């Protein structure tokens, strides 16, 4: 996929509620497209959407793609149900660490994307008056 055109966050605004959600959706699609463990229809769908060959709305309306997503969710649910208490606790700890890392990465990306923040420091006005400049 590296030499193909890729959609931008803005291209997902037809299904996202805000630019931040569109950004997270595109990142999730990229993970699905690039992860060799995903495979099948789910990976195909992510690659098709990211390349712009199919829109996200159309992908959602495609039964084969939604069936693949449903199947994967069922696998995840079954795996979670079969975990021991120790495995659940370990999973919670790993998830908490992963989530903290993701939040830090998203904060960095947001800062890069949004440019300088609104926390600019300005010098106080000369003369201490707010009524304009008089000599």
VMD Tcl script that builds the backbone (N, CA, C; Angstrom):
set m [mol new atoms 405]
animate dup $m
set s [atomselect $m all]
$s set {name element resname resid chain x y z} {
  {N N UNK 1 A 0.803 -1.199 0.000}
  {CA C UNK 1 A 0.000 0.000 0.000}
  {C C UNK 1 A 0.844 1.260 0.000}
  {N N UNK 2 A 2.122 1.139 0.229}
  {CA C UNK 2 A 2.970 2.299 0.405}
  {C C UNK 2 A 3.028 3.205 -0.817}
  {N N UNK 3 A 2.895 2.665 -2.037}
  {CA C UNK 3 A 2.965 3.514 -3.215}
  {C C UNK 3 A 1.586 3.863 -3.769}
  {N N UNK 4 A 0.526 3.537 -3.059}
  {CA C UNK 4 A -0.828 3.902 -3.470}
  {C C UNK 4 A -1.218 5.225 -2.832}
  {N N UNK 5 A -2.160 5.896 -3.479}
  {CA C UNK 5 A -2.737 7.099 -2.878}
  {C C UNK 5 A -3.473 6.683 -1.618}
  {N N UNK 6 A -3.392 7.498 -0.591}
  {CA C UNK 6 A -4.143 7.204 0.626}
  {C C UNK 6 A -5.057 8.367 0.956}
  {N N UNK 7 A -6.219 8.035 1.479}
  {CA C UNK 7 A -7.166 9.066 1.886}
  {C C UNK 7 A -6.602 9.835 3.076}
  {N N UNK 8 A -7.177 10.979 3.324}
  {CA C UNK 8 A -6.820 11.804 4.477}
  {C C UNK 8 A -7.979 11.759 5.476}
  {N N UNK 9 A -7.745 12.281 6.656}
  {CA C UNK 9 A -8.786 12.305 7.687}
  {C C UNK 9 A -10.081 12.923 7.153}
  {N N UNK 10 A -9.947 14.008 6.401}
  {CA C UNK 10 A -11.114 14.740 5.893}
  {C C UNK 10 A -12.013 13.867 5.028}
  {N N UNK 11 A -11.419 12.871 4.386}
  {CA C UNK 11 A -12.202 11.999 3.515}
  {C C UNK 11 A -13.156 11.093 4.299}
  {N N UNK 12 A -13.005 11.041 5.600}
  {CA C UNK 12 A -13.875 10.196 6.430}
  {C C UNK 12 A -14.936 11.012 7.176}
  {N N UNK 13 A -15.016 12.298 6.876}
  {CA C UNK 13 A -15.975 13.151 7.572}
  {C C UNK 13 A -17.423 12.830 7.222}
  {N N UNK 14 A -17.657 12.016 6.188}
  {CA C UNK 14 A -19.032 11.632 5.882}
  {C C UNK 14 A -19.567 10.629 6.904}
  {N N UNK 15 A -18.679 9.969 7.653}
  {CA C UNK 15 A -19.120 9.032 8.688}
  {C C UNK 15 A -18.668 9.445 10.088}
  {N N UNK 16 A -17.692 10.335 10.172}
  {CA C UNK 16 A -17.182 10.777 11.476}
  {C C UNK 16 A -17.965 11.992 11.965}
  {N N UNK 17 A -18.036 12.137 13.275}
  {CA C UNK 17 A -18.754 13.270 13.857}
  {C C UNK 17 A -17.893 14.515 13.971}
  {N N UNK 18 A -16.570 14.335 14.005}
  {CA C UNK 18 A -15.662 15.467 14.114}
  {C C UNK 18 A -14.291 15.060 13.572}
  {N N UNK 19 A -13.418 16.029 13.349}
  {CA C UNK 19 A -12.089 15.713 12.791}
  {C C UNK 19 A -11.288 14.733 13.645}
  {N N UNK 20 A -11.425 14.799 14.943}
  {CA C UNK 20 A -10.691 13.887 15.832}
  {C C UNK 20 A -11.150 12.443 15.613}
  {N N UNK 21 A -12.450 12.245 15.488}
  {CA C UNK 21 A -12.976 10.901 15.239}
  {C C UNK 21 A -12.536 10.398 13.863}
  {N N UNK 22 A -12.509 11.272 12.881}
  {CA C UNK 22 A -12.046 10.888 11.546}
  {C C UNK 22 A -10.580 10.462 11.596}
  {N N UNK 23 A -9.784 11.179 12.367}
  {CA C UNK 23 A -8.366 10.837 12.518}
  {C C UNK 23 A -8.201 9.464 13.164}
  {N N UNK 24 A -8.956 9.216 14.232}
  {CA C UNK 24 A -8.874 7.918 14.915}
  {C C UNK 24 A -9.352 6.785 14.010}
  {N N UNK 25 A -10.383 7.034 13.221}
  {CA C UNK 25 A -10.891 6.019 12.290}
  {C C UNK 25 A -9.838 5.684 11.238}
  {N N UNK 26 A -9.190 6.700 10.684}
  {CA C UNK 26 A -8.163 6.446 9.673}
  {C C UNK 26 A -6.991 5.672 10.281}
  {N N UNK 27 A -6.621 6.017 11.509}
  {CA C UNK 27 A -5.544 5.277 12.179}
  {C C UNK 27 A -5.939 3.818 12.396}
  {N N UNK 28 A -7.178 3.576 12.796}
  {CA C UNK 28 A -7.652 2.205 13.015}
  {C C UNK 28 A -7.658 1.416 11.705}
  {N N UNK 29 A -8.095 2.058 10.636}
  {CA C UNK 29 A -8.079 1.399 9.331}
  {C C UNK 29 A -6.652 1.056 8.919}
  {N N UNK 30 A -5.723 1.953 9.205}
  {CA C UNK 30 A -4.316 1.706 8.867}
  {C C UNK 30 A -3.771 0.511 9.645}
  {N N UNK 31 A -4.145 0.400 10.915}
  {CA C UNK 31 A -3.714 -0.750 11.723}
  {C C UNK 31 A -4.254 -2.040 11.111}
  {N N UNK 32 A -5.540 -2.038 10.749}
  {CA C UNK 32 A -6.132 -3.226 10.130}
  {C C UNK 32 A -5.453 -3.564 8.805}
  {N N UNK 33 A -5.174 -2.544 8.016}
  {CA C UNK 33 A -4.577 -2.767 6.697}
  {C C UNK 33 A -3.145 -3.286 6.790}
  {N N UNK 34 A -2.407 -2.843 7.803}
  {CA C UNK 34 A -0.985 -3.175 7.898}
  {C C UNK 34 A -0.682 -4.394 8.768}
  {N N UNK 35 A -1.649 -4.862 9.555}
  {CA C UNK 35 A -1.401 -5.967 10.476}
  {C C UNK 35 A -1.546 -7.306 9.749}
  {N N UNK 36 A -0.462 -8.077 9.663}
  {CA C UNK 36 A -0.540 -9.355 8.945}
  {C C UNK 36 A -1.444 -10.382 9.624}
  {N N UNK 37 A -1.781 -10.180 10.889}
  {CA C UNK 37 A -2.639 -11.121 11.607}
  {C C UNK 37 A -4.127 -10.890 11.331}
  {N N UNK 38 A -4.462 -9.787 10.684}
  {CA C UNK 38 A -5.865 -9.492 10.400}
  {C C UNK 38 A -6.335 -10.331 9.208}
  {N N UNK 39 A -5.721 -10.120 8.062}
  {CA C UNK 39 A -6.030 -10.923 6.871}
  {C C UNK 39 A -7.484 -10.858 6.436}
  {N N UNK 40 A -7.784 -11.573 5.380}
  {CA C UNK 40 A -9.148 -11.749 4.897}
  {C C UNK 40 A -9.882 -10.483 4.525}
  {N N UNK 41 A -11.197 -10.568 4.627}
  {CA C UNK 41 A -12.092 -9.493 4.204}
  {C C UNK 41 A -11.896 -8.212 5.012}
  {N N UNK 42 A -11.581 -8.347 6.303}
  {CA C UNK 42 A -11.419 -7.169 7.147}
  {C C UNK 42 A -10.220 -6.340 6.682}
  {N N UNK 43 A -9.128 -7.005 6.383}
  {CA C UNK 43 A -7.944 -6.306 5.891}
  {C C UNK 43 A -8.204 -5.737 4.486}
  {N N UNK 44 A -8.887 -6.487 3.670}
  {CA C UNK 44 A -9.246 -6.013 2.327}
  {C C UNK 44 A -10.074 -4.739 2.424}
  {N N UNK 45 A -11.063 -4.738 3.305}
  {CA C UNK 45 A -11.920 -3.575 3.476}
  {C C UNK 45 A -11.108 -2.354 3.893}
  {N N UNK 46 A -10.213 -2.516 4.869}
  {CA C UNK 46 A -9.395 -1.393 5.328}
  {C C UNK 46 A -8.533 -0.852 4.190}
  {N N UNK 47 A -7.937 -1.737 3.426}
  {CA C UNK 47 A -7.089 -1.302 2.311}
  {C C UNK 47 A -7.895 -0.599 1.228}
  {N N UNK 48 A -9.077 -1.098 0.956}
  {CA C UNK 48 A -9.938 -0.478 -0.058}
  {C C UNK 48 A -10.360 0.924 0.369}
  {N N UNK 49 A -10.736 1.078 1.634}
  {CA C UNK 49 A -11.152 2.394 2.124}
  {C C UNK 49 A -9.962 3.348 2.127}
  {N N UNK 50 A -8.827 2.905 2.653}
  {CA C UNK 50 A -7.653 3.774 2.723}
  {C C UNK 50 A -7.167 4.219 1.347}
  {N N UNK 51 A -7.328 3.371 0.348}
  {CA C UNK 51 A -6.880 3.721 -1.001}
  {C C UNK 51 A -7.878 4.634 -1.704}
  {N N UNK 52 A -9.081 4.749 -1.154}
  {CA C UNK 52 A -10.111 5.569 -1.776}
  {C C UNK 52 A -10.919 4.835 -2.827}
  {N N UNK 53 A -10.672 3.534 -2.980}
  {CA C UNK 53 A -11.429 2.768 -3.981}
  {C C UNK 53 A -12.867 2.537 -3.549}
  {N N UNK 54 A -13.118 2.607 -2.233}
  {CA C UNK 54 A -14.478 2.475 -1.704}
  {C C UNK 54 A -14.589 3.442 -0.528}
  {N N UNK 55 A -15.735 4.058 -0.389}
  {CA C UNK 55 A -15.951 4.963 0.730}
  {C C UNK 55 A -16.321 4.181 1.987}
  {N N UNK 56 A -16.130 4.799 3.130}
  {CA C UNK 56 A -16.440 4.129 4.389}
  {C C UNK 56 A -17.920 3.783 4.474}
  {N N UNK 57 A -18.784 4.666 4.000}
  {CA C UNK 57 A -20.230 4.375 4.020}
  {C C UNK 57 A -20.542 3.134 3.193}
  {N N UNK 58 A -19.893 3.024 2.028}
  {CA C UNK 58 A -20.115 1.851 1.183}
  {C C UNK 58 A -19.554 0.590 1.839}
  {N N UNK 59 A -18.416 0.719 2.501}
  {CA C UNK 59 A -17.819 -0.435 3.184}
  {C C UNK 59 A -18.753 -0.935 4.289}
  {N N UNK 60 A -19.346 0.008 5.011}
  {CA C UNK 60 A -20.272 -0.354 6.093}
  {C C UNK 60 A -21.501 -1.066 5.526}
  {N N UNK 61 A -21.892 -0.680 4.319}
  {CA C UNK 61 A -23.082 -1.273 3.699}
  {C C UNK 61 A -22.784 -2.578 2.957}
  {N N UNK 62 A -21.528 -2.992 2.925}
  {CA C UNK 62 A -21.146 -4.210 2.218}
  {C C UNK 62 A -21.236 -5.400 3.173}
  {N N UNK 63 A -22.184 -6.316 2.947}
  {CA C UNK 63 A -22.382 -7.431 3.877}
  {C C UNK 63 A -21.119 -8.247 4.163}
  {N N UNK 64 A -20.314 -8.532 3.172}
  {CA C UNK 64 A -19.104 -9.331 3.392}
  {C C UNK 64 A -18.138 -8.671 4.352}
  {N N UNK 65 A -18.017 -7.355 4.260}
  {CA C UNK 65 A -17.114 -6.636 5.158}
  {C C UNK 65 A -17.673 -6.587 6.580}
  {N N UNK 66 A -18.955 -6.341 6.695}
  {CA C UNK 66 A -19.548 -6.275 8.032}
  {C C UNK 66 A -19.607 -7.661 8.677}
  {N N UNK 67 A -19.799 -8.704 7.872}
  {CA C UNK 67 A -19.747 -10.072 8.404}
  {C C UNK 67 A -18.355 -10.365 8.961}
  {N N UNK 68 A -17.318 -9.932 8.244}
  {CA C UNK 68 A -15.940 -10.153 8.699}
  {C C UNK 68 A -15.690 -9.418 10.004}
  {N N UNK 69 A -16.210 -8.205 10.125}
  {CA C UNK 69 A -16.056 -7.440 11.363}
  {C C UNK 69 A -16.799 -8.129 12.501}
  {N N UNK 70 A -18.005 -8.578 12.239}
  {CA C UNK 70 A -18.783 -9.292 13.252}
  {C C UNK 70 A -18.103 -10.572 13.705}
  {N N UNK 71 A -17.533 -11.307 12.741}
  {CA C UNK 71 A -16.818 -12.539 13.084}
  {C C UNK 71 A -15.631 -12.244 13.993}
  {N N UNK 72 A -14.892 -11.182 13.676}
  {CA C UNK 72 A -13.728 -10.830 14.495}
  {C C UNK 72 A -14.156 -10.413 15.901}
  {N N UNK 73 A -15.236 -9.675 15.992}
  {CA C UNK 73 A -15.740 -9.260 17.311}
  {C C UNK 73 A -16.169 -10.480 18.119}
  {N N UNK 74 A -16.773 -11.469 17.476}
  {CA C UNK 74 A -17.176 -12.699 18.153}
  {C C UNK 74 A -15.944 -13.439 18.679}
  {N N UNK 75 A -14.887 -13.505 17.876}
  {CA C UNK 75 A -13.637 -14.142 18.313}
  {C C UNK 75 A -13.068 -13.444 19.544}
  {N N UNK 76 A -13.076 -12.129 19.528}
  {CA C UNK 76 A -12.548 -11.354 20.656}
  {C C UNK 76 A -13.375 -11.602 21.910}
  {N N UNK 77 A -14.695 -11.606 21.752}
  {CA C UNK 77 A -15.581 -11.838 22.905}
  {C C UNK 77 A -15.354 -13.230 23.492}
  {N N UNK 78 A -15.268 -14.242 22.630}
  {CA C UNK 78 A -15.026 -15.619 23.107}
  {C C UNK 78 A -13.702 -15.737 23.837}
  {N N UNK 79 A -12.672 -15.125 23.275}
  {CA C UNK 79 A -11.350 -15.163 23.920}
  {C C UNK 79 A -11.411 -14.505 25.296}
  {N N UNK 80 A -12.136 -13.396 25.402}
  {CA C UNK 80 A -12.264 -12.709 26.695}
  {C C UNK 80 A -13.038 -13.565 27.691}
  {N N UNK 81 A -14.080 -14.232 27.231}
  {CA C UNK 81 A -14.877 -15.092 28.120}
  {C C UNK 81 A -14.081 -16.283 28.645}
  {N N UNK 82 A -13.104 -16.741 27.869}
  {CA C UNK 82 A -12.324 -17.918 28.257}
  {C C UNK 82 A -11.070 -17.590 29.068}
  {N N UNK 83 A -10.850 -16.325 29.383}
  {CA C UNK 83 A -9.678 -15.948 30.160}
  {C C UNK 83 A -9.860 -16.296 31.640}
  {N N UNK 84 A -8.740 -16.635 32.277}
  {CA C UNK 84 A -8.753 -16.814 33.731}
  {C C UNK 84 A -8.718 -15.429 34.374}
  {N N UNK 85 A -8.943 -15.369 35.679}
  {CA C UNK 85 A -8.891 -14.086 36.387}
  {C C UNK 85 A -7.498 -13.460 36.263}
  {N N UNK 86 A -6.454 -14.286 36.365}
  {CA C UNK 86 A -5.086 -13.776 36.250}
  {C C UNK 86 A -4.841 -13.213 34.848}
  {N N UNK 87 A -5.342 -13.893 33.826}
  {CA C UNK 87 A -5.191 -13.410 32.450}
  {C C UNK 87 A -5.965 -12.112 32.240}
  {N N UNK 88 A -7.133 -12.006 32.855}
  {CA C UNK 88 A -7.920 -10.770 32.741}
  {C C UNK 88 A -7.178 -9.595 33.364}
  {N N UNK 89 A -6.618 -9.835 34.543}
  {CA C UNK 89 A -5.877 -8.767 35.222}
  {C C UNK 89 A -4.662 -8.355 34.394}
  {N N UNK 90 A -3.948 -9.331 33.851}
  {CA C UNK 90 A -2.795 -9.026 33.004}
  {C C UNK 90 A -3.242 -8.244 31.764}
  {N N UNK 91 A -4.364 -8.638 31.177}
  {CA C UNK 91 A -4.891 -7.923 30.012}
  {C C UNK 91 A -5.266 -6.495 30.365}
  {N N UNK 92 A -5.879 -6.297 31.535}
  {CA C UNK 92 A -6.241 -4.940 31.971}
  {C C UNK 92 A -5.002 -4.072 32.124}
  {N N UNK 93 A -3.958 -4.645 32.735}
  {CA C UNK 93 A -2.718 -3.888 32.935}
  {C C UNK 93 A -2.070 -3.538 31.597}
  {N N UNK 94 A -2.034 -4.505 30.684}
  {CA C UNK 94 A -1.459 -4.247 29.372}
  {C C UNK 94 A -2.268 -3.195 28.626}
  {N N UNK 95 A -3.595 -3.299 28.736}
  {CA C UNK 95 A -4.442 -2.333 28.058}
  {C C UNK 95 A -4.236 -0.938 28.630}
  {N N UNK 96 A -4.137 -0.821 29.942}
  {CA C UNK 96 A -3.928 0.489 30.572}
  {C C UNK 96 A -2.616 1.112 30.097}
  {N N UNK 97 A -1.562 0.301 30.016}
  {CA C UNK 97 A -0.268 0.806 29.532}
  {C C UNK 97 A -0.369 1.210 28.066}
  {N N UNK 98 A -1.021 0.374 27.262}
  {CA C UNK 98 A -1.194 0.675 25.841}
  {C C UNK 98 A -2.003 1.955 25.657}
  {N N UNK 99 A -3.085 2.083 26.454}
  {CA C UNK 99 A -3.951 3.251 26.342}
  {C C UNK 99 A -3.190 4.532 26.690}
  {N N UNK 100 A -2.365 4.476 27.717}
  {CA C UNK 100 A -1.574 5.641 28.109}
  {C C UNK 100 A -0.605 6.025 26.988}
  {N N UNK 101 A 0.011 5.028 26.391}
  {CA C UNK 101 A 0.932 5.260 25.273}
  {C C UNK 101 A 0.193 5.865 24.081}
  {N N UNK 102 A -0.999 5.333 23.785}
  {CA C UNK 102 A -1.787 5.852 22.669}
  {C C UNK 102 A -2.210 7.293 22.907}
  {N N UNK 103 A -2.599 7.621 24.123}
  {CA C UNK 103 A -3.007 8.990 24.441}
  {C C UNK 103 A -1.844 9.953 24.265}
  {N N UNK 104 A -0.640 9.535 24.691}
  {CA C UNK 104 A 0.539 10.380 24.523}
  {C C UNK 104 A 0.839 10.588 23.043}
  {N N UNK 105 A 0.746 9.517 22.264}
  {CA C UNK 105 A 0.987 9.610 20.820}
  {C C UNK 105 A -0.046 10.512 20.170}
  {N N UNK 106 A -1.301 10.358 20.549}
  {CA C UNK 106 A -2.366 11.192 19.969}
  {C C UNK 106 A -2.186 12.652 20.348}
  {N N UNK 107 A -1.744 12.917 21.584}
  {CA C UNK 107 A -1.483 14.295 21.997}
  {C C UNK 107 A -0.376 14.913 21.151}
  {N N UNK 108 A 0.691 14.144 20.901}
  {CA C UNK 108 A 1.787 14.631 20.061}
  {C C UNK 108 A 1.300 14.885 18.637}
  {N N UNK 109 A 0.541 13.943 18.089}
  {CA C UNK 109 A 0.031 14.107 16.726}
  {C C UNK 109 A -0.904 15.300 16.633}
  {N N UNK 110 A -1.743 15.477 17.637}
  {CA C UNK 110 A -2.682 16.598 17.649}
  {C C UNK 110 A -1.913 17.918 17.685}
  {N N UNK 111 A -0.858 17.974 18.500}
  {CA C UNK 111 A -0.052 19.194 18.594}
  {C C UNK 111 A 0.616 19.503 17.255}
  {N N UNK 112 A 1.121 18.489 16.584}
  {CA C UNK 112 A 1.740 18.680 15.269}
  {C C UNK 112 A 0.710 19.121 14.239}
  {N N UNK 113 A -0.460 18.494 14.278}
  {CA C UNK 113 A -1.509 18.767 13.302}
  {C C UNK 113 A -2.105 20.158 13.504}
  {N N UNK 114 A -2.311 20.538 14.755}
  {CA C UNK 114 A -2.978 21.806 15.042}
  {C C UNK 114 A -2.029 22.992 15.064}
  {N N UNK 115 A -0.733 22.735 15.074}
  {CA C UNK 115 A 0.233 23.827 15.089}
  {C C UNK 115 A 0.316 24.460 16.458}
  {N N UNK 116 A 0.781 25.704 16.496}
  {CA C UNK 116 A 0.943 26.380 17.792}
  {C C UNK 116 A -0.385 26.466 18.537}
  {N N UNK 117 A -0.299 26.281 19.815}
  {CA C UNK 117 A -1.523 26.314 20.626}
  {C C UNK 117 A -1.908 27.745 20.943}
  {N N UNK 118 A -3.022 27.909 21.568}
  {CA C UNK 118 A -3.508 29.230 21.951}
  {C C UNK 118 A -2.892 29.722 23.237}
  {N N UNK 119 A -1.802 29.134 23.673}
  {CA C UNK 119 A -1.189 29.531 24.939}
  {C C UNK 119 A 0.033 30.407 24.699}
  {N N UNK 120 A -0.065 31.298 23.746}
  {CA C UNK 120 A 1.037 32.205 23.483}
  {C C UNK 120 A 1.182 33.181 24.635}
  {N N UNK 121 A 2.408 33.451 25.010}
  {CA C UNK 121 A 2.664 34.406 26.080}
  {C C UNK 121 A 2.939 35.741 25.425}
  {N N UNK 122 A 2.217 36.760 25.860}
  {CA C UNK 122 A 2.421 38.089 25.304}
  {C C UNK 122 A 2.932 39.008 26.400}
  {N N UNK 123 A 3.696 39.986 26.002}
  {CA C UNK 123 A 4.249 40.941 26.965}
  {C C UNK 123 A 3.172 41.929 27.366}
  {N N UNK 124 A 3.256 42.429 28.581}
  {CA C UNK 124 A 2.268 43.433 28.996}
  {C C UNK 124 A 2.441 44.705 28.179}
  {N N UNK 125 A 1.382 45.462 28.087}
  {CA C UNK 125 A 1.422 46.715 27.337}
  {C C UNK 125 A 2.348 47.694 28.019}
  {N N UNK 126 A 3.009 48.489 27.222}
  {CA C UNK 126 A 3.906 49.505 27.765}
  {C C UNK 126 A 3.096 50.603 28.426}
  {N N UNK 127 A 3.628 51.138 29.483}
  {CA C UNK 127 A 2.976 52.262 30.146}
  {C C UNK 127 A 1.867 51.836 31.083}
  {N N UNK 128 A 1.482 50.565 31.058}
  {CA C UNK 128 A 0.494 50.059 31.991}
  {C C UNK 128 A -0.913 50.562 31.764}
  {N N UNK 129 A -1.150 51.287 30.711}
  {CA C UNK 129 A -2.500 51.784 30.444}
  {C C UNK 129 A -3.165 50.939 29.373}
  {N N UNK 130 A -4.463 50.764 29.488}
  {CA C UNK 130 A -5.176 50.022 28.467}
  {C C UNK 130 A -5.938 50.936 27.540}
  {N N UNK 131 A -5.809 52.230 27.738}
  {CA C UNK 131 A -6.597 53.190 26.956}
  {C C UNK 131 A -5.927 53.654 25.686}
  {N N UNK 132 A -4.905 52.998 25.235}
  {CA C UNK 132 A -4.247 53.403 23.993}
  {C C UNK 132 A -2.906 54.033 24.283}
  {N N UNK 133 A -2.258 54.518 23.262}
  {CA C UNK 133 A -0.897 55.058 23.382}
  {C C UNK 133 A -0.957 56.567 23.243}
  {N N UNK 134 A -0.506 57.308 24.292}
  {CA C UNK 134 A -0.457 58.758 24.236}
  {C C UNK 134 A 0.920 59.208 24.669}
  {N N UNK 135 A 1.389 60.287 24.064}
  {CA C UNK 135 A 2.662 60.867 24.481}
  {C C UNK 135 A 2.510 62.229 25.052}
}
mol reanalyze $m
mol bondsrecalc $m
mol representation Tube
mol addrep $m
